[in-house]
Amino acid sequence: MAKIESKKRTVKYINCIDKVKNLTVNELQALKKVCNIYSFRANDYYLNLIDWNNPNDPIKRIIIPNLSEIDDNGQLDACNEKAITVAPGVQHKYKHTALLLCNETCGGVCRYCFRKRLFMDNNSEVAVDTTIGIQYIKNHPEITNVLLTGGDPLLLSTERLENIIKELHKIERVKIIRIGTKMTSFNPMRITEDDALLRTLRKYSTPEKRIYIMTHFDHPKELTEEAINAIQALNDAGVTLCNQCPILKGVNDDSNILAELYNELAVNGCTPYYAFQCRPTAGNKPYAVPITRAYFLFEESKKYASGTAIRAKYVMSHASGKIEIIGVDDKHIYLKYHRAQNTDLIGKVFVYKRDDNAYWLDDLLPHKINFV
Ligand code: SF4
């Protein structure tokens, strides 16, 4: 395995907005109101990516709270994940896939997080002890792939993460283990400076059973030298890398930015996989882009990106399933179920009257026209 040379450094995490040096006293006072509702967390590496002279800096949009978050009174569990929680820390929605929510912390808190409820007091949807979750998977012969998520599994100690992977690896039919992480953006040194982690990934990502790392890069600014080293180290460790991110107002709602992100990811060996419609979770409205606008900018981005870079699908992770936005014309929006709990829906196309103010399937439902 090629050893990545990068300077050792300690990343300092902060959970209190007061510790962000570049905000004015007035800004801090105002933003504390947001932080009293939705958690704040960041670290010095990620905050150092912000250009504080640019009021529209995309990294700032991702990590620094925005006052208008408190005006949005959407639901905390907008996709009703509670309904598919079948055991402590286990979500089972699609027949062959189980999610293990094994950590309730992330390297930062993205302001548009769809699971921000996990970071709040009195939430018990995560199970750091995965014993019951793994037993559930053993008891369900239809499960062939498992997504480790949370929170961020790469914030667990390597020993703990290895124990989970080892147990899953023992289940013959579980062929794919995915790890959802934003540590490649928030703290890539977590990967490049931990040989034990890279050895673990190499050991368990085999031709018979593959480990996928699902990265979460939102903007090309996150693809620093450190981040690219982390992608390289993961590739060298034999895992498969895919990127998924939402289309976010003020971050990547620009076809040139998206194309740049996708091109850079593809060149570095991380396949663009899903572009998500921002979920209507409480506090997320300031970051959401209407469906038609997101569709057109996503399609436009393909004009500036190579074929390998534009393999992503633009989808909505709705409570009923994963829905691809496949077309918009003068009068209509065309959607297709890519995945669904009710498997009869998979591949079905639905047509809705075009509404340029719609942000979610529920906004379109009154305008449903027909099956194709
Ligand atoms: S990395 Fe994912 S789970 Fe963590 S805060 Fe960001 S959106 Fe939420």
Residues whose N, C-alpha, C, O or C-beta is under 5 A from the ligand:
A	BS01	SF4	C106 G108 V109 C110 C113 F114 R115 G150 G151 K182
